[in-house]
């Protein structure tokens, strides 16, 4: 029998049936990247690939897929409240740094993502987001002044909890992102819009690399944070990337901590791939995704 929760959670009562019975969580999977890179598709594919007897939750997907826009904002409010309780001084500090550049929508989304992540870190299940705290940082990094970016960069490290957390950088070329955004029947992003001051598709792709570098720096110091990179241009690579993510979850989420007890070297990430100086880059293995 399948059980569903109000946060999009799904579980089974089959106990030891299936190959995922040792995956107890909590564990979190979060993709980040440009609009149209394939974050939502990746999240859905990871959910589909996890064993049937793994209890999972999909809070942001459940809200985005099942509710119209006005109700969607209302459904986010409990998570925003949780984000405020987890870091009550963040709004004032954010406002002080942003000054006249303050954008309430970005602050709202940051608190929503932080609250959703905080809740997921306390529940014995695998939570798969289509976007969360790293994507909230991406949204700030692509548009905001340097002082605001610096504040968000510091808060990103604080907001990622000490549970198995798989950050998936979903890359796509500017040409592919532009084609996918252009093919959408309803615009869901201002990226590439013909408006003064609006970020271009090239800006969006470049910002993904910025966030990836920041994530690599954090991952080098966190034994429970795992960075995976997927080149998001074709289906074959998407399937390979999904398998990597699922392998990571199954290896690291057996008891809600880092079960292997291994300490990651600061010079190694991405399944043992070397990181070149200064917390810089870690190469992916050719995984990829389809449009959001």
C-alpha positions as CSV (number, residue, x, y, z in Angstrom):
1,X,0.0,0.0,0.0
2,X,1.2,3.5,-0.8
3,X,1.0,6.4,1.6
4,X,1.0,10.0,0.4
5,X,1.6,13.1,2.6
6,X,0.4,16.6,2.1
7,X,4.0,17.7,1.2
8,X,4.0,15.4,-1.8
9,X,5.6,12.6,0.2
10,X,5.2,9.0,-0.9
11,X,6.1,5.9,1.1
12,X,5.2,2.2,1.3
13,X,4.5,-0.2,4.1
14,X,6.3,-3.1,2.3
15,X,9.1,-3.2,4.9
16,X,11.9,-5.2,3.5
17,X,10.5,-5.6,0.0
18,X,12.6,-4.2,-2.8
19,X,16.2,-3.1,-3.1
20,X,15.9,0.2,-1.3
21,X,15.1,-0.9,2.2
22,X,18.4,0.3,3.7
23,X,17.8,3.9,2.4
24,X,16.2,5.5,5.5
25,X,17.2,9.2,5.1
26,X,17.0,12.0,5.8
27,X,18.7,12.8,2.5
28,X,18.1,15.7,0.0
29,X,18.6,16.0,-3.7
30,X,18.6,19.5,-5.3
31,X,19.3,20.4,-8.8
32,X,20.3,24.0,-9.8
33,X,20.9,25.7,-13.1
34,X,19.5,28.1,-15.7
35,X,15.8,28.0,-16.5
36,X,15.3,25.4,-19.2
37,X,18.4,23.5,-18.3
38,X,16.4,20.4,-17.1
39,X,16.1,20.7,-13.3
40,X,12.5,19.5,-13.1
41,X,13.0,16.7,-15.5
42,X,16.0,15.5,-13.5
43,X,14.0,15.6,-10.3
44,X,11.2,13.6,-11.8
45,X,13.6,11.0,-13.2
46,X,15.4,10.6,-9.9
47,X,12.1,10.1,-8.1
48,X,11.1,7.5,-10.7
49,X,14.5,5.7,-10.4
50,X,14.5,5.3,-6.6
51,X,13.4,1.9,-5.4
52,X,9.7,1.6,-4.7
53,X,10.2,1.0,-1.0
54,X,12.2,4.2,-0.4
55,X,10.0,6.8,1.4
56,X,10.3,10.0,-0.6
57,X,9.0,13.6,-0.6
58,X,8.7,16.1,-3.4
59,X,7.4,19.3,-1.8
60,X,8.3,21.9,-4.4
61,X,7.3,19.7,-7.3
62,X,4.0,19.0,-5.6
63,X,3.3,22.7,-5.2
64,X,4.4,23.6,-8.7
65,X,2.6,20.8,-10.5
66,X,-0.7,20.7,-8.6
67,X,-1.6,24.3,-7.8
68,X,-2.5,27.5,-9.8
69,X,-0.2,30.5,-9.3
70,X,-2.2,32.3,-6.5
71,X,-2.7,29.1,-4.5
72,X,0.9,28.1,-5.1
73,X,2.1,31.2,-3.2
74,X,-0.3,30.4,-0.3
75,X,1.0,26.9,-0.2
76,X,4.6,28.2,0.2
77,X,3.7,30.3,3.3
78,X,4.2,27.5,5.9
79,X,7.7,26.9,4.5
80,X,8.4,30.7,4.6
81,X,7.4,30.7,8.2
82,X,9.7,27.9,8.9
83,X,12.5,29.7,7.2
84,X,11.9,32.7,9.4
85,X,12.0,30.6,12.5
86,X,15.2,28.9,11.4
87,X,17.0,32.2,10.7
88,X,14.9,35.1,12.2
89,X,17.5,37.8,11.5
90,X,18.0,36.9,7.8
91,X,15.3,39.3,6.4
92,X,16.6,42.3,8.3
93,X,20.2,41.5,7.4
94,X,19.2,41.0,3.8
95,X,17.3,44.3,3.7
96,X,20.2,46.1,5.2
97,X,22.6,44.8,2.6
98,X,20.2,45.3,-0.3
99,X,19.0,48.8,0.6
100,X,17.1,50.4,-2.3
101,X,17.9,47.3,-4.4
102,X,15.7,45.1,-2.2
103,X,13.5,42.7,-4.2
104,X,10.8,41.1,-1.9
105,X,10.2,38.3,-4.3
106,X,13.8,37.1,-4.0
107,X,13.6,37.3,-0.2
108,X,10.3,35.4,-0.2
109,X,11.8,32.6,-2.4
110,X,14.9,32.4,-0.2
111,X,12.9,31.9,3.0
112,X,10.6,29.4,1.2
113,X,13.6,27.3,0.0
114,X,15.4,27.6,3.4
115,X,12.2,26.5,5.2
116,X,11.6,23.6,2.9
117,X,15.2,22.4,3.3
118,X,15.1,22.8,7.1
119,X,12.0,20.6,7.3
120,X,13.3,18.0,4.9
121,X,16.5,17.6,6.9
122,X,14.5,16.5,9.9
123,X,12.3,13.8,8.2
124,X,13.4,10.2,7.7
125,X,12.9,10.1,3.9
126,X,14.6,11.1,0.7
127,X,13.5,14.6,-0.4
128,X,13.9,15.5,-4.1
129,X,13.5,19.1,-5.0
130,X,13.2,20.6,-8.4
131,X,14.7,23.8,-6.9
132,X,15.6,24.8,-3.4
133,X,18.3,26.8,-1.6
134,X,21.1,26.6,-4.2
135,X,18.6,27.7,-6.9
136,X,17.5,30.6,-4.6
137,X,21.1,31.6,-4.4
138,X,21.3,31.3,-8.2
139,X,18.4,33.7,-8.6
140,X,20.2,36.3,-6.4
141,X,23.5,35.8,-8.1
142,X,22.1,36.3,-11.6
143,X,20.6,39.7,-10.9
144,X,21.7,41.3,-7.6
145,X,24.6,43.7,-6.7
146,X,27.8,42.2,-5.3
147,X,27.0,43.0,-1.7
148,X,23.7,41.0,-1.9
149,X,25.5,38.2,-3.6
150,X,28.1,38.0,-0.9
151,X,25.5,37.9,1.8
152,X,23.6,35.1,0.0
153,X,26.8,33.2,-0.6
154,X,27.5,33.1,3.2
155,X,23.9,32.2,4.1
156,X,23.9,29.4,1.5
157,X,26.7,27.6,3.4
158,X,24.7,28.0,6.7
159,X,21.4,26.9,5.2
160,X,22.7,23.5,3.8
161,X,22.1,21.0,6.6
162,X,24.5,18.3,7.8
163,X,22.6,15.4,6.2
164,X,23.4,13.7,2.9
165,X,22.8,16.5,0.5
166,X,23.3,15.9,-3.3
167,X,23.6,19.2,-5.2
168,X,23.3,18.6,-8.9
169,X,24.6,21.2,-11.3
170,X,22.4,20.9,-14.4
171,X,24.4,22.5,-17.3
172,X,23.1,23.4,-20.8
173,X,24.6,25.5,-23.5
174,X,23.2,29.0,-24.1
175,X,21.8,27.8,-27.4
176,X,19.9,24.9,-25.9
177,X,18.5,27.0,-23.0
178,X,17.3,29.6,-25.5
179,X,15.6,27.0,-27.6
180,X,13.9,25.4,-24.7
181,X,12.7,28.7,-23.2
182,X,11.4,29.7,-26.6
183,X,9.4,26.5,-26.9
184,X,7.5,27.0,-23.7
185,X,3.8,27.8,-24.3
186,X,3.8,30.1,-21.2
187,X,6.8,32.1,-20.2
188,X,8.0,31.0,-16.8
189,X,11.2,33.1,-16.6
190,X,12.3,36.6,-17.5
191,X,15.7,35.3,-18.5
192,X,16.4,36.5,-22.1
193,X,13.3,38.8,-22.2
194,X,13.7,41.9,-24.3
195,X,13.6,44.2,-21.3
196,X,16.3,46.6,-20.1
197,X,18.3,45.1,-17.2
198,X,17.0,41.6,-17.7
199,X,19.7,38.9,-17.5
200,X,20.5,37.3,-20.9
201,X,20.6,33.5,-21.5
202,X,24.4,33.9,-21.5
203,X,24.2,35.5,-18.0
204,X,22.1,32.5,-16.8
205,X,24.6,30.0,-18.1
206,X,27.5,31.9,-16.6
207,X,25.7,32.2,-13.2
208,X,25.3,28.4,-13.1
209,X,29.1,28.1,-13.2
210,X,29.4,30.7,-10.4
211,X,27.1,28.7,-8.2
212,X,28.9,25.5,-9.1
213,X,32.2,27.0,-7.9
214,X,30.7,28.2,-4.6
215,X,29.1,24.7,-4.1
216,X,32.5,23.0,-4.8
217,X,34.1,25.2,-2.1
218,X,31.4,24.3,0.4
219,X,31.5,20.6,-0.5
220,X,35.2,20.5,0.0
221,X,34.6,21.1,3.7
222,X,31.4,19.1,4.2
223,X,31.6,15.3,4.3
224,X,27.8,15.1,3.8
225,X,27.6,17.4,0.8
226,X,28.1,15.9,-2.7
227,X,28.3,17.9,-5.9
228,X,27.4,16.2,-9.2
229,X,27.5,17.8,-12.6
230,X,25.3,16.9,-15.6
231,X,25.7,18.3,-19.1
232,X,22.1,18.9,-19.9
233,X,21.9,18.5,-23.7
234,X,20.6,15.0,-24.5
235,X,18.6,12.1,-23.1
236,X,21.4,9.5,-23.0
237,X,23.4,11.7,-20.7
238,X,20.4,12.5,-18.6
239,X,19.9,8.8,-17.9
240,X,23.6,8.4,-16.9
241,X,23.3,11.5,-14.6
242,X,20.2,10.1,-12.9
243,X,22.0,6.8,-12.2
244,X,24.9,8.7,-10.6
245,X,22.6,10.7,-8.3
246,X,20.6,7.6,-7.3
247,X,23.9,5.7,-6.6
248,X,25.0,8.6,-4.4
249,X,21.7,8.6,-2.4
250,X,21.7,4.9,-1.9
251,X,25.3,4.9,-0.7
252,X,25.1,7.9,1.6
253,X,21.5,7.8,3.0
254,X,21.4,4.6,4.9
255,X,21.1,6.1,8.4
256,X,20.6,9.8,8.0
257,X,24.3,10.6,8.2
258,X,27.4,9.8,6.2
259,X,27.2,6.0,6.7
260,X,30.5,5.2,5.1
261,X,32.3,7.3,7.7
262,X,34.7,8.5,5.1
263,X,36.0,12.0,5.2
264,X,36.2,13.7,1.8
265,X,39.5,15.1,0.9
266,X,39.4,18.9,0.3
267,X,41.1,18.2,-3.0
268,X,38.5,15.6,-4.2
269,X,34.9,15.8,-5.2
270,X,32.5,14.4,-7.8
271,X,33.1,10.7,-7.0
272,X,36.8,11.1,-6.5
273,X,37.5,13.5,-9.4
274,X,40.2,16.1,-8.6
275,X,39.4,19.7,-7.8
276,X,41.8,22.2,-9.2
277,X,43.1,24.8,-6.7
278,X,41.0,27.4,-4.9
279,X,37.9,25.3,-4.6
280,X,37.4,25.8,-8.3
281,X,36.0,23.2,-10.6
282,X,35.1,19.6,-10.6
283,X,34.3,18.0,-13.9
284,X,31.2,15.9,-14.4
285,X,31.0,12.6,-16.2
286,X,28.8,13.6,-19.1
287,X,25.4,13.3,-17.4
288,X,22.7,15.5,-18.8
289,X,19.0,16.6,-18.7
290,X,16.1,17.7,-20.7
291,X,14.1,20.9,-20.3
292,X,12.5,21.9,-17.0
